Amino acid sequence: MAVQTVASTTPADDSGEAPFGPAAALSCRECGTRYPLSPVFACQECFGPLEVAYDLPLGDPEGLRRRIEAGPANIWRYAPLLPVPADVTGKQNLNPGWTKLVKADNLARELGITGGLYVKDDSGNPTHSFKDRVVAIALEAARTFGLTTLSCSSTGNLAGAVGAAAARAGFRSCVFIPHDLEQGKVVMAAVYGGELVAIEGSYDDVNRFCSELIGDPIGEGWGFVNVNLRPYYGEGSKTLAYEIAEQLGWRLPDNLVIPIASGSQLTKIDKGLQELIKLGLVEDKPYKIYGAQAEGCSPVSAAYKAGHDVVRPVKPDTIAKSLAIGNPADGPYVLDIARRTGGAVEDVDDEQIVDAIKLLARTEGIFAETAGGVTVGVLRKLIETGQLDPAAETVVLNTGDGLKTLDAVSETTGPTATIRPTVAAFREAGLA
Ligand SMILES: *Cc1c(COP(=O)(O)O)cnc(C)c1O
């Protein structure tokens, strides 16, 4: 893995305020070696992934809660807990987040859940997926580091989120996707005017290619949101944990069902929940984290079921393309979290994904992308197999919008009837 070295330590900031808020350093997840905040992502000692370490504002939970509640209705209300300057709200940013937490009583009834069920619906973000959260943080890091081109390797949603965020913030963007994505994802990635490059290969090939670009002189001044800015990018997912807790009235649910692509989102939601407990913003109580994959790309689920600590890479083949990462970087950490919290990792096949998309639409009026079909499908399977207690309170994530993956359902949905515009014809159709 190429490790980029950066001359300066913490960049200067005109305002004099800490450019990374409460963030203190980057720290290696494996060996704990600390590095100054800079666009690096791998430990030079052991090649482990780096993540942001904080000096959290401990000691005054009431004051912190009041400050958060007085903040804007987007992720920046949590600026005191994010690696960004406190004045970030004044910057050109898409300001994602504060999406709906929908009480899903109809779906709960269908699934036999009696303890309460909520859908955290991240299709409501600016580019209709959860990726706007992670990109917003990575973009602010890129701005602070003086990087001028925003880039990524993407399974689809990330490319659109980067394109849009770069357009608004005045960055150049150049994003990379596998060549065989859904049309909705390709159009979303291209429409914001940046460069979009389709790579003849899988997502894992695209990701490898981007790592090479970073090591090449071409990549100088480039911020790959999920590669050299990955430590900052990942922190955006913590806001899902914060929002769920705040929207529940500053408390934790019993269970969370979270999709897994690289596993970053799941691990950072756990990090966010742990922080809330540490800060005294919620009462300390056990919660279970369940990971959800598509059967056609289920390396983490397979490792979980086999009792392994390592994740063996696979070649993805599933309609849930946004989750089609065959070699998930955070896979081993997902296994740790599922096991530590008493959750599980489960998978569903393409047919179950489509059924679950329709179930959520039919019961709650929420049209999810295939990744939402994966989480709702897995939730159903977890209940049917006795792995999730239906008497406990559960939050299931929908991380994307069904309009971007129409192909998944278009073959099995359509007009109930096509008729001439007469009452007689309607009667004949048997629908009156
Ligand atoms: C990227 C993505 C995820 C999760 O990605 P991680 O790499 O696991 O963080 C989940 N849902 C959708 C729709 C996505 O696009």
The ligand as a Tripos MOL2 file, in Angstrom:
@<TRIPOS>MOLECULE
LIG
   15    15     1     0     0
SMALL
NO_CHARGES

@<TRIPOS>ATOM
      1 C1        -21.7670    2.9220    0.4460 C.3       1 LIG1
      2 C2        -23.0790    2.4520    0.8750 C.ar      1 LIG1
      3 C3        -23.2750    1.7430    2.0870 C.ar      1 LIG1
      4 C4        -22.2190    1.3400    3.0900 C.3       1 LIG1
      5 O1        -20.9280    1.4560    2.7510 O.3       1 LIG1
      6 P1        -19.7010    1.1090    3.7190 P.3       1 LIG1
      7 O2        -18.5810    1.0000    2.7240 O.co2     1 LIG1
      8 O3        -19.9980   -0.1930    4.3890 O.co2     1 LIG1
      9 O4        -19.5520    2.2310    4.6350 O.co2     1 LIG1
     10 C5        -24.5630    1.4210    2.4220 C.ar      1 LIG1
     11 N1        -25.5950    1.7250    1.6390 N.ar      1 LIG1
     12 C6        -25.4580    2.3860    0.4860 C.ar      1 LIG1
     13 C7        -26.6620    2.6910   -0.3120 C.3       1 LIG1
     14 C8        -24.2000    2.7850    0.0610 C.ar      1 LIG1
     15 O5        -24.0840    3.4580   -1.0820 O.3       1 LIG1
@<TRIPOS>BOND
     1     1     2 1
     2     2     3 ar
     3     2    14 ar
     4     3     4 1
     5     3    10 ar
     6     4     5 1
     7     5     6 1
     8     6     7 2
     9     6     8 1
    10     6     9 1
    11    10    11 ar
    12    11    12 ar
    13    12    13 1
    14    12    14 ar
    15    14    15 1
@<TRIPOS>SUBSTRUCTURE
     1 LIG1         1 GROUP 0 **** ****
